[in-house]
Structures are given as C-alpha cells and as structure tokens.
Amino acid sequence: MGSVVNLAEPLSKPLGDKTAKVLAKGLDLHTVGDLLHHYPRRYAHRGELTPLSGLEDGEHVTVMAEVVKVQGRTLSRSPGYVLEITVTDGTGELKLSFFGRRGSYVAEKDLSPGTRGLFAGKISTYRPRSGRPQRQLTHPQYKVVPDRAGEATAAEWANEIIPIYPSTKGLDIEAITKSVQTVLDQVEFGAEPLPADLLAARGLVGQREAYDGIHRPRDWDELDRAKKRLRWDEAFVVQIALAQRRRAARALPAQPRPVRKDGLLDAFDARLPFTLTDGQRQVGEEIAADLAAEHPMHRLLQGDVGAGKTVVALRAMLQVVDGGGQAALLAPTEVLAQQHYRSIVALLGDLAQAGQIGGAEHATRVALLTGSLGAKARKAALLEAASGDAGIVVGTHALLQDRVQFAELGLVVVDEQHRFGVEQRDALREKVGGGRPHVLVMTATPIPRTVAMTVFGDLETSVLGQLPAGRAGIQTVVVPPERPAFLARTWERIGEEARAGRQIYIVCPRIGEAEGDEGDVPVDEGARRSPLGIVELRPQLDELLPGLRIGVLHGRLVPDEKDAVMRRFTDGELDVLLATTVIEVGVDVPNATVMVIMDADRFGVSQLHQLRGRVGRGGLPGLCLLVTDAEPGSKARERLDAVASTTDGFVLSRLDLEQRREGDVLGAAQAGRASSLRLLRLNRDEKTIRAARDAATELVARDPDLSSHPGLAAELAALLDEERAEYLEKT
C-alpha cells in the first residue's frame, strides 16, 4: 500500500501526474473524493454456467469447456488474421473467434488443445459459405481453469461482479477501474460524517464499507447495502443544506402584510362573478398566512391548466396592496403579460381605476410594462410604479431593468417560473429597500428541476387540484402515421367546429424553413424530415379549410401585430389561429374548443400539456389532436401516448422527470444536465428524501452550524462549492 490519502487530496498523489491529468481532462475528476464518487454506471455478471447445447443467439453466457481444436487462418477479403478455437463440454460444441494477430497470439498461447477454461461473451451465429451455421463467441473473456480447480473455481469466476464505469475517449474502463482500486487501498476516510444514532436507526453501513461495497462488491447484497448508504448520504447532505437555508430565510426580515377587513380584497371578493372553489379558498388561506408573517414567503402554486391560479395570485396581490405594498407579476412573454393585464383589469373593474372618475373607494391602479411600449406609455408606467400609484405592475423581463423602481414592492409573482433564471428572479427582489419581498411562483406542469426542489423541501407547496365549476373536460387523441384517415378527419372536424361557431388553434413547432424547432425535445433517432413550419402549412390550409378565417401568430411579428391578431381571435373575428408556442401559456379564449398540434413529437411533455390547456376553458368540451409521424414503439410515441392518457399535471411532471432527469438541485443547471446527485433519483427515492428532510431539519435545529458534527460539515463543504453556495443564497 502506498501513502495514506484523504478525500480532498489531488489525484496526482496516489496515481501520479500522468494519470491524474488524463482523469482531469477526460472526466473532470481532480481529487480523491471526485474519483470515489465516480460510481460504476452498471455491473456485469458473467452469469450462471450454461450448457453448450442450450445456447441461444444474443444471450450473454459463461461456459466451462475443453479446447478440442485450434486453427488460425488469414482472411481473404481483407488483410487480417483470425484464430478459431473449438471447445466442447460434452453436450455440444462452440467456436471462439479471435481477430488480429496480437489478440490471437495471446489466446493461441493460453488455449492449446486439452486446456479447460471458462469463456464468457455474447452468443452469435456464424454462417460459413459451406456447411451448417455454428454458434460462436467473438473475442470472449476467458480464464484457464487448472485441472484440479473444478467447479468451485468456475462458479467463483462466473459469479464475480464486474464494475463498468462511465468512460470517455482515450480513457478505457480498465484504466478507471485500476485507478479506483489504487485509491481505495490508500484512502483514509477520517471521522464518520453521520451521527451514530442515525446510522443505527436507518440500518446503514459505515462509510468505508459503503465505498468498498460500491466499487468492489463481493456479492449483490453488499452492493445493495453500499447503495443504500450512499443514496442516504446524498439525500441527507442536500437536506442539511436546505434546512440551513430555511432557517436562514426565517431570520430574514419581510414586511408583514396581514389581511385587512373592508379593504380592496374584500371588495373584490364581494363582486366576483363566480364562487371560489374549495381548493382556491384553502390555498388562499395558506398564502394569506405566509404574507402576514415577518419572514419572506417562498411558495410554489401548483395548479393544473385551468385550475384558477390567476385568481388566487390576484387575491394575494390585493392583500399586499391593502397592506400598503405593491405587487409585481412577471410573465415570460408579451402575449401573456398583455393577457394578464387585460384579465386583471377586467376582473377588478372600477377597483382598478384609482384617481379616475367612477373609480371605487378602495381602488388601486394596474400598470403594464413591456419592452415594446412606446416612450410615452413606458414613461407613464415607470412613474406609476415608482410613485406607488400602481398597486399592481404586470410586465415581462422589462421589469428587471435597473431603471424600473417601486415605491414599496411587497410581493413578486412569477408566472410559469421555469421560464426565468434565478438571477432574473433575484433582480426583482433587489428592488426592495429593506428586507425581502414575498415570492409566489406558479406553474401548471412543473419541469423536472421544479419537482425535485419541491420534494427536496426548497419550496413550500400549495396545490390546486380542483377545476372551477363549468369547466369541461379535454379529450386528447394521437393522430398517427399508420392511420391516415385520422388526419383527414382532423381537417373535417375543424370545419365542423368552425361552422358551429367555435374556434380552433393549430400549432407548428417553427415558423419556416430557416427557423430552428420551437419544441423543447430532440427528434428521435432516425427522424424522417424537418419539422413543419407555419410558412409551409399556411398555403395548404386554404385548400384544407376552405372559407375559414385564418390568422397567424408567431414570435417574429412586431408586438402591435401580435396584439391585433390575438384580439381578433379573442373577439371571434377569426375561426383558426395558426401559431407557434407563443400561445403556450396564459391565453384564455373560452370559445376555443380544438387544439391541433402538428409534429407533436417535437414538443416536450410540459409544452404539450400547456398547449392542450388552451381549449376546454369555457363550458364546451375540448379536443386536442397530436399529429405525428413517429412510429409505434418509439420513445416519441410513448411520450405522446402518455400525454393522451391523462390530464393530471402531476402525473405528467413525473413522466417528464423520468425522461429528462432532475437537473442539479444545488445549481442553476436545468433538467438533463450534470447533477450533484449520482445515485439518488426523485421518482424512485422519494421516501428516502422525505425521511432525510425530517432528520436534517431535526439535526439543524439542534446544531445549526454543525459544530458538533465536523465530518458532516466537511461533506457539506465539499458539496457546496462557491457557485452552488451562491445559488442557494439567491434562491
């Protein structure tokens, strides 16, 4: 054994400079801890000994047999050499093929006639020009078995567990395996990071046993125990970080905004033209209690498409206005910001007309601030926000600019929060003079990272699972390539709906040939053609949908054009709106009953769910048609079939999570990118995560700075590099 090393030391110490440089360049591994956290992606098992008479094509086997014939020959069609070895176990024969002189030479030296050995590999069938087909193993792994070793050696070799590590070009699995074994023999782990009572209560093995068990397991039970411990470590350390963050957040000051009787909120509730659902009332009470507290609210409002999140958010904004503060509603697109502005003004009526003739007694004002506003309108909106005349300011990214100031910002509402980065949300929070504003983020279908943060406990969660009265259901149907009659029926159905006075959306993944996809998933392997664009489809619709009034909406139109097209559709002057995903969120036209999504396989689960939610918003049932060329059995078709099978946003968010992964819960990476979690999976380990949250919360309550747990503090410091620590501070 070489010198003793610890987890923080550079790999050059145990492995030398040359190997350390290769690992750093190829796999971004720099320290002993980095390498030991580079877990095998899977484990090979040479398997049970298999009789030669029972072999099948494609089967991974391990056989014990005796060499009966060795023959080498030069290949005629291409320069090269093949060594063919015939083996038998008494029940049948098998051919072993080794190509290339170097590999052949070694095998020929080891495997002379009469030698017994173990041979492992994948069975294939060799069909010579003459003679019958033969079973073969190409370049099999092998182990010569001494005459007296017999079945005991065979069974031991066949049952050995072989770790297979993630590798990269120029760095093979064998080199990584040797490096890990070298480091394991030299590493000293120091103090056990987990408290002894927690190890005992959870039935967890020690740290040394866990790392030995995952990198060189002697049996499957040892591997399972190691994974159980290391999954708990990942969950627990992350939960410690989040528990410390929650504790720090509770210490931050925020201006309490309790409910005020006979104020703007009461006046609004009294004139609502509909009755709030039980869910809206319950969630409203949760948010109201948070707003009344002296520390900032940080709550996720999860409500399925059409569940009434906007009304809940508006009531929260009115409570803050009643308390002398202002609320900012941040929307991801101008179309959605304008939709929110018009919707809020319409809902408030004279309650939004402070200082105007006819304005109500407790009225406020609503300002709209987007990047396309003219100079005069922009100046007026900025003045209303800065003076406090506008209790509610609705806007896009324009709200984040330095020149935008508020008199007393008390609440930030972020709609479709996955569209905004942490830095953008943080920019609004910095506009508060002292303390922090309350924050409410809303989404219909959480992207994977949001789901992860929710379960990990970073966000308090409110759920709207009940649709308001009068909302009809939505039927979703896949229109597949093997059913061409379905596509013909799609155009017929659009005509029928239009003649009945209803309206239709048709969505394309891009504008035209020069544009990139607007969908958020890659096309499956073997994709057939480039996605359909609005430019290509628009001329065809005149023939497919004769006599219908068709409007076009996409991101390259100037804002005035977008607004004009959307108003015409909202006012019923258009039968069909051909659009890109600019209508994905927030657009509310109760008379729209059909959503046709062309090349639906180009969109992700969240986008499909959001687009579908644009119909069925009135008393009329909705229909969503997912048009695709994806073949049955492909991943794309599985995704579309899953979307068609449910309208439950939580179920779909789990599907999204399985396909795209959590992202990094302690960094800005969104789903699918590198994660600090290597073994833990949200969709599989939720019970472990929740148990870790309870244990971490209890420990941090007793020892906030981990002064009595130095090993755990070291683990936390290793997990929270400077970038991740800054990210947690911002969020």
Secondary structure, 3 states (H helix, E strand, C coil): CCCCECCCCECHHHHCHHHHHHHHHHHCCCEHHHHHCCCCCEEEECCCECCHHHCCCCCEEEEEEEEEEEEEEECCCCCCEEEEEEEECCCCEEEEEEECHHHHHHHHHHCCCCCEEEEEEEEEEECCCCCCCEEEEECCEEEECCCCCHHHHHHHHHCCEEEECCCECCECHHHHHHHHHHHHHHECCCCCCCCHHHHHHHCCCCHHHHHHHHHCCCCHHHHHHHHHHHHHHHHHHHHHHHHHHHHHHHHCCCCCCCCCCCCHHHHHHHHCCCCCCHHHHHHHHHHHHHHCCCCCCEEEEEECCCCCHHHHHHHHHHHHHHCCCEEEEECCCHHHHHHHHHHHHHHHHHHHECCCCCCCCCCCEEEEECCCCCHHHHHHHHHHHHHCCEEEEEECHHHHCCCCCCCCEEEEEEECHHHCCHHHHHHHHCCCCCCCCEEEEEECCCCHHHHHHHHHCCCEEEEECCCCCCCCCEEEEEECCCCHHHHHHHHHHHHHHHHCCCEEEEECCECCCCCCCCCCCCCCCCCCCCCCEHHHHHHHHHHHCCCCCEEEECCCCCHHHHHHHHHHHHCCCCCEEEECHHHCCCCCCCCEEEEEECCHHHCCHHHHHHHHCCCCCCCCCEEEEEECCCCCCCHHHHHHHHHHHCCCHHHHHHHHHHHHCCCCCCCCCCCCCCCCCCCCCHHHHHHHHHHHHHHHHHHHHHCCCCCCCHHHHHHHHHHCCHHHHHHHHHC
